[in-house]
Amino acid sequence: MLGCLNNLDQADNLEDSALARRIAAAGADGDRMAEAELCRRLAPRVRFYGLKHLRDEQAAADLVQQVLLMVLERLRSGKVRQPEMLGSFMLGMCRMVVLDMKRNYARRERLLQTFAADVPAADTSFSPRLDQAKLLRCLDRLPEREKSVLVMTFYDDQRAAQVATELGISETNVRVIRHRGLQRLRDCLQTRSVS
């Protein structure tokens, strides 16, 4: 059983190194397919490392982004000398970024403890009021398709894929319609009088 697992790990490392070589060969132009596949493979490993050492979901997500960007950047510029050792290289990057994150966190905590008493409290009493009647009038002025997309997205809390399926259009079209509708709604809300 252990031999099978080692063979699987070796197979993954070989495939990872082949992807790394493709990315390095493409240089600054990049091989988007190879990069996407390598990120898909490496992201769970980096996330697991982050969860283990940072014990925070958001910090682990930040680690994934930082490490994958750094690995891709190094691969594109040819700075990874041994692509077959990509796993070790990535682990070294994880260690370095985690140490940096911990240092920054400790520095922030020291600064907060030192200067927290000098920072004035934020005034949370002000909150702008939304003119709901004006919002409804502006929404009614929108073309029917834009109004439908905005209502389904923000009132019904549906994702673009769900809206697209329901309206029989593509997800990209939903995003474009939503963007245009929001811009028209903003413009309408910023005008002085809407009757």
C-alpha positions in Angstrom: 0.0 0.0 0.0 2.8 2.5 1.0 4.6 1.6 -2.3 1.4 2.5 -4.3 1.2 5.9 -2.5 4.9 6.6 -3.2 4.3 5.7 -6.9 1.3 8.1 -7.0 3.4 10.9 -5.4 6.2 10.3 -7.9 3.7 10.3 -10.8 2.3 13.6 -9.5 5.8 15.1 -9.1 6.7 14.0 -12.7 3.5 15.5 -14.1 4.0 18.7 -12.0 7.6 18.9 -13.3 6.4 18.5 -16.9 3.9 21.3 -16.4 6.7 23.4 -14.8 8.9 22.9 -17.8 6.1 23.9 -20.2 5.6 27.1 -18.2 9.3 27.9 -18.1 9.6 27.2 -21.9 6.8 29.6 -22.7 8.6 32.3 -20.7 7.0 35.7 -20.1 4.2 34.9 -22.6 3.1 32.1 -20.3 1.3 28.8 -21.1 -2.1 29.5 -19.6 -3.3 25.9 -19.8 -0.2 24.5 -18.0 -0.4 27.3 -15.5 -4.0 26.7 -14.7 -3.5 23.0 -14.3 -0.4 23.4 -12.1 -2.3 25.9 -9.9 -5.2 23.4 -9.7 -2.8 20.7 -8.5 -0.7 22.9 -6.1 -3.5 25.0 -4.5 -4.8 22.2 -2.1 -1.3 21.5 -0.9 -0.6 25.1 -0.2 -4.0 25.6 1.5 -3.4 22.6 3.7 0.1 24.0 4.7 -1.5 27.3 5.4 -4.3 25.8 7.6 -1.8 23.8 9.5 0.6 26.7 10.2 -1.6 29.7 10.3 -4.8 28.1 11.7 -7.0 30.6 9.8 -9.1 30.0 6.7 -8.6 33.5 5.2 -4.9 33.5 5.9 -4.6 30.1 4.2 -6.5 31.5 1.2 -4.1 34.5 1.1 -1.1 32.1 1.3 -2.4 30.1 -1.7 -2.6 33.3 -3.8 0.8 34.6 -2.8 2.6 31.3 -3.2 1.1 30.4 -6.5 1.8 33.8 -7.9 5.4 33.6 -6.8 5.8 30.1 -8.2 4.4 31.1 -11.5 6.5 34.2 -11.6 9.7 32.2 -10.9 8.8 29.6 -13.5 8.1 32.1 -16.2 11.4 33.9 -15.5 13.3 30.6 -15.5 14.4 30.9 -11.9 13.4 27.4 -10.9 16.5 25.4 -11.7 15.1 21.9 -11.0 11.5 21.6 -12.1 11.4 18.0 -10.9 11.9 19.4 -7.4 8.9 21.8 -7.7 7.2 20.4 -4.6 10.2 21.2 -2.5 10.5 24.6 -4.1 6.9 25.3 -3.4 7.3 24.2 0.3 10.2 26.6 0.7 8.0 29.4 -0.7 5.3 28.4 1.8 7.6 28.5 4.7 9.0 31.9 3.6 5.6 33.5 3.1 4.2 32.1 6.4 7.2 33.4 8.4 6.7 36.8 6.7 2.9 36.8 7.5 3.6 35.9 11.1 6.2 38.6 11.4 3.8 41.2 10.0 1.0 40.0 12.3 3.3 40.3 15.4 4.5 43.8 14.3 0.8 44.9 13.9 0.0 43.5 17.3 2.9 45.4 18.9 1.9 48.6 17.2 -1.7 48.2 18.3 -0.7 47.6 21.9 1.6 50.6 21.8 -0.6 53.1 20.1 -4.2 51.8 20.5 -5.0 54.3 23.3 -3.9 57.2 21.0 -6.2 56.2 18.1 -9.6 58.0 18.4 -12.7 55.8 18.2 -14.5 55.8 14.8 -17.8 57.6 14.7 -20.3 54.9 13.8 -23.4 57.0 14.4 -23.5 58.3 10.8 -25.0 56.0 8.2 -26.3 57.3 5.0 -30.0 56.8 4.5 -31.2 55.1 1.3 -34.1 56.8 -0.4 -36.1 53.6 -1.1 -38.8 55.4 -3.0 -36.2 56.9 -5.3 -34.5 53.5 -5.7 -37.9 51.9 -6.7 -38.5 54.7 -9.2 -35.1 54.3 -10.7 -35.5 50.5 -10.9 -38.8 50.9 -12.7 -37.1 53.1 -15.3 -34.6 50.4 -16.2 -35.2 48.2 -19.3 -37.0 45.0 -18.4 -34.1 42.7 -18.9 -31.7 44.8 -16.7 -34.4 45.1 -14.0 -34.9 41.3 -14.1 -31.2 40.5 -13.8 -30.7 43.0 -10.9 -33.7 41.7 -9.0 -32.8 38.1 -9.5 -29.2 38.8 -8.5 -29.6 41.1 -5.5 -33.1 40.4 -4.2 -33.4 36.6 -5.0 -29.6 36.2 -4.3 -29.1 34.1 -7.4 -25.7 33.5 -9.1 -25.0 34.4 -12.7 -25.3 30.8 -13.8 -28.8 30.5 -12.2 -30.0 33.8 -13.8 -28.6 32.8 -17.2 -30.4 29.5 -17.1 -33.7 31.1 -16.0 -33.5 33.8 -18.7 -32.0 31.6 -21.4 -28.9 33.7 -22.0 -25.2 33.2 -21.3 -23.5 33.9 -18.0 -21.3 36.5 -19.7 -24.4 38.2 -21.0 -25.8 38.2 -17.5 -22.7 39.9 -16.2 -22.8 42.5 -18.9 -26.5 43.3 -18.4 -25.9 43.5 -14.6 -23.0 45.9 -15.0 -25.0 48.1 -17.3 -28.1 48.0 -15.1 -26.0 48.9 -12.0 -24.4 51.8 -13.8 -27.8 53.2 -15.0 -29.2 52.7 -11.4 -26.2 54.6 -10.0 -26.6 57.4 -12.5 -30.3 57.7 -11.8 -29.8 57.7 -8.0 -27.3 60.5 -8.3 -29.6 62.8 -10.2 -31.5 65.4 -8.1 -35.0 64.6 -9.1 -36.6 61.4 -10.3 -40.3 61.4 -10.7 
